[in-house]
Amino acid sequence: MKAIGSRENRYCTDVNHSITKALVEHYGRNTLFVLEDLSNVRSVTKKVFIKDRYVSASWSYQFRQLLEYKASMKQSLVITVPPQYTSQMSPKCGHIDKSNRNKKLHLFCCKNCGYQSNDNRIGAMNLFKKGLNYIEEHSKEVAE
């Protein structure tokens, strides 16, 4: 079991290295990468034995560390944003409602404006908006 666990950890590390390398190489210099801050994911992980929570949640921490390291070499930046409501908020009207998202069908349908899409796509769109807000805020600071 220990050998299988070690093999799985090496595999996950290799996948994280490959993905972060591909992202940084594809997007190049001066890119802003926006990630959800999943640092508390271990405390809210459900249906996983306590002894296995580190293994099931540490991939996101490792991914973030690798991306930050590789992005800094290309003068790029990684920021993290709070994950609350990223898949429940309409990117069109800003309405937040837990019932906007159907997790089983991976469907988002805003109860306010009717906008529909894949729930993961909605999350990505909202992260994109948060990245734009970050750039806008920091460009104002530089201008002042």
Secondary structure, DSSP 8 states (H G I E B T S, - for coil): -HHHHHHHHHHHHHHHHHHHHHHHHHH-SS-EEEEE--TTHHHH--SS-GGGHHHHHHHHHHHHHHHHHHHHHTT-EEEEE--TTTTTB-TTT--B-GGGEETTTTEEE-TTT--EEEHHHHHHHHHHHHHHHHHHHHHHHHH-
